[in-house]
Amino acid sequence: MLPEKAKEVVNLTFWQKCKSFIWDSDGHLKSQFEKRLVRKLDFGILVVGCLGFFMRYLDSANLANAYVSGMKEDLTMNGNQYTFMGTFYTVGYALFQIPGTLAVTRVRPSLFLFANEIGWGIFTFAQAGAKTCNQMYAFRFMVGAFEASFFPSLLYLMGSWYNKHELAKRIAIFHLSGSLGTSFGGYLQASVYTTLNEKHGIAGWRWLFIVCGCMTVPCALGILLVLPDLPSNTRAWYLSKEEKDFALKRSLALGKSQPGEKKLNWTLIIRILSSWKWYGLVLGYIVYGSSCADTGYFGIWMEAAGYSVVKRNVIPSCSSLISALCIFIWGFGSDLTGSRFAFVFGPLFYGLLPTGILAFWPKNEKLILFAFMTGGVQLMTAVFFTWANELLADDNELRAVTISSMNGLQYSVSAWLPIVIFPQTMAPTFRRGFPGTFGLVIAGLILIVGIKLLADREAALRLRTTTNKEADSIQKEDSEYDPEKSINEVEML
């Protein structure tokens, strides 16, 4: 039974209903008790999650800012060393995705993610002291390894707490904090370069890693103190016992399975290999994620085009702000309309324009600048992961594995694909890379349509099975009906 407060729906004015509908489309149906619970979850999950993801992106994306701000010359990077540094980070990030996300189904997420954020903060500091490219390779690998589980674990965590009217926009807010981290990194490096360069004999690009490390540790403490863990094991100090009980019942009512219901054994492998969802979602996300690689070479093109160090850091940051705005719009629109497919397919369809421009590489510099600036419009990662969370809501462990597989295997491809199609020696036109990402956008659109068709087919089959079971139950009751027995029972009464 739900608490009585949870059942009370307060009568709202027309304006209050409109305002409620704009944020959560079921807001006008929620009681004040449930609204207060969701606000507390937003504080506990969104605030610290966004801060942590902001730092995760800032600490991983600052390599590009450092590269164009003096690291290239100081470490004598004359070949593909920059690409290799990205590869070592990606390898570490990819290897620890699945084990890290499975760990939070058995270990409290607040403890596990706190330890990981402290780890990547330490190795962010370490990069400031790198003297050779080999040292940077090792440090980048460790940063990637410790950052690996943060993103998929928070996605899994949000999928465990929020309903279908709440989830997409909150994942979008969480995801856009990464774009803001990338954007802020450019402004931060520009500021560090102009104010701290050569202070105490330390180069500006080294100061960037020092400053980022100092910002990471407090965010880790926030994860430890505020993250509410899962509905089944939360010990959040800001939730009452009544709210914890209701949150768990709400999660179960949404059809979400809970950690520990199914063991981590060979049956999980069988469920993975026998599910089209794992194959479809993972392959679709790998292709989509790989198609978004264009914008990572914005700063390198600007350097070749003769832009100043400050402009190389600031202008790409503006493109990240455009991406952040679009990420939120796609998540908001998806929750408002209830459609995941439209807000996965639509943004990626737009991606044909910027990737097409870069693929054909016109002589018009403004057109190339437009393509780089708007390339992030196709980022609909938040809605894609929301879709995956909902398609797998009834299998907790498979959901964790699939989400981490989507992210981890996409990064696994990113570990070697740039070496093949984006070698540094082909900068800035990358005649294999940009045409390749254009082809990946087309392939991604095809796969997304395939996922939609399979999901609709499964939903129709499930509905038909449920209808048949109900019909069989009614038929069985009718066949067992005995009129004389019923008359006798009535006479006895």
C-alpha positions, 0 to 999 in steps of 0.5 A: 500500500502506498502512503496516504500522502502519496495518493492525495492529488492537490487541485491545481489552477490552470496555470499550475497545471500548465507549468507542471506539464511543461516540466514533467508531463505527468506533473499535474497528476502527481501529489505534493508528496511525490513531487517533493520526492522527485525534487529531492531525487533531482538534488541527490542525483542530478546536482552531484551527477552533473558536477561529477560528469562536468569534471569527467568531461573537463578532465578528459577533454582538456588534452585537446586544449593542452595540445594547442596551448604548448604541450605539442612543442614541450613534449616534441609531438611531431607524429601521431602522439596526440592520437595515441594519447587519445587511444590510451585514454579510450582503451582504459575507458572501454575496458572498465565500462562493463565491470564498473557498471555491474559493480554498482548493482552489487556495491553502493554507487556512492562509495564506488563512484567516489573512489573512482572520481578520486582516482581520476583526480589524482591522475589528472594532477599527474599529467601536469608533471609529464616529461615524455609522451610515454608518461602521458600515455600511462596517465591518460590510460589511468584517467580513462580507467577511473572515469569509465564507470561514471557515465553508465552508472549514473544512467543506470541509477537514473533509470532505476529512480525516474519514470517515463515522463521524467527520465529523458530530460534529466538524462539530457541535463546530465549529458549536457553538463559534459558539453558544458565541461568541454566548453568550460575547458576552452575558456579555462585554458584561455584564462590559464594561458593568459594569467598563469603561463610560466608562473613559477616556471610552469607552462600554461598547459600544465597549470590546466591539469593542476587546476582541473585536479583541484576542482575534481576532489570536492565533486567526489566528496559530493558524490559520497555525501549526497548520491542516494544509491538505488531505491532498494538500498538507499540510505540518503539522509534527506529522504524520510522512511516513508519516501524511501518506501514509496520510491521503492514501490514506485520503481516496482510499479514501473516494472523495473527489476531490482538488483539481486533479483537475478544472479550474475552467472552464466544465465546473464550471458545467455540473456545477453546473447539471446536478446536482439536488444543487446545487439541492436542497441549496442551496434546502433550506438557504436555507429552513432557515436563514431559518426560524431567524431568530426567536432573533435578536430575543430581546434586542429583545423583552427590551428592550421587555419592560423587562428590564435591560441585564445581563439582556438580554445574559445570558438570550439567552446561556443560549439559545445554550448550549441550542443548543450542547448540541443541536448536539452531540447531533444530530451525535453521534447522526448519527454513531452511527446513521449516519443523516443524514436523521433528524437533519436532519428531527427537529430541524427538526420540533421547530422547529414548536413555538417558531416556532408560539408566536411566530407566534401570539404568546400573551399569556403572557410565559413562553410567549414566553420559552420559545419564544425560549429553545428556538428553537435546538433546531432547529439541525442545520446540522452534520448538514446540511453533513455530508450535503452533504459525503458526497453530493458526495464524488466531485467536489471542486470541486462540493463546495466550490461547493455548500457555499459556495453553501448558506451564501452564498446563505442569507446573501444571502436574509438580507440582504433578508428581515429588511428585508421581514418583520422591520422594526424599526418592527414590534418586538417582535411582528413580525407578518410575521416570526414567521408567515413563519418558521413557514411556512419551517419547514414548507417546509423539512421538505418539501424535506428529504424531497425531498432524501432521496428523490432521494438514495435514488433515485440510490444505488439507480441507482448500485447497479443500474449497478454490479451490471449491470457486474459481471454483464456482466463475468462473462458476457463471461468465460464467453463467452470460456471455451474448454474445449479451450484450458484443457485444453491449458494444464493439460497444458503445465503 
